[in-house]
């Protein structure tokens, strides 16, 4: 008698479970979500969020001469993903390292017509188009979409400090006579500055061109933007 009651109780529990769970299992199968649970859903959503780069806003407009005496502007790069830096050809400190980082980036995306690089000199009095052309050749730049730009000093300093908020300034006590940021700006096909988040969820704004991780991060994010 007790055994019969036990069987009846177990059967009742199974019946209730079936009424509650089976429709949900069927629904998951129909929606191709049978392998998803709460933890897997969180991992999946997290990976999607990581790929959504933050839009900071429109990049400042610019128009300067390149190494071939041609006028280059932000419109030249419309429809392209590009990296922008401020540098000077005689820099004895951080520029050589930045150059190597950009050469690595150039190599990674070489041949892609939708990618480019912009290097703007903060020492335009020395860095004339002919000087920049020689500098470009010395570096071994191959991409047609990597332009070295020069122009009016005040215009360039305003573009750097007020436009991009990337520090650049003259300092007689500094090696080479100038100081500037070692950061790279990443601009998308629509002319917007984009970036990833740091470990605390805050936008990094710009990428460290002197650090291996920074270079690796910007390469990953360039690849993402090229697919958009």
Buried (B, 14 or more C-beta within 10 A) or exposed (E): EEEEEEEEEEEEEEEEEEEEEEEEEEEBEEEEEEEEEEEEEEEEEEEEEEEEBBEBEEBBEBBBBBBEEEEBEBEBBEEBBBBBBBBBBBBEBBBEBBBBBBBEBBEBBEEBEBBBBBBBBBBBEEBBBEBBBEBBEEBEBEBEBBBBBBBEBEBBBEBBBEBBEBEBEEEEEBEBBBBBBBBBBBBBBBBBBBBBBEEEEEBBBBBBBBEEEBBEBBBEBBBBBBEE
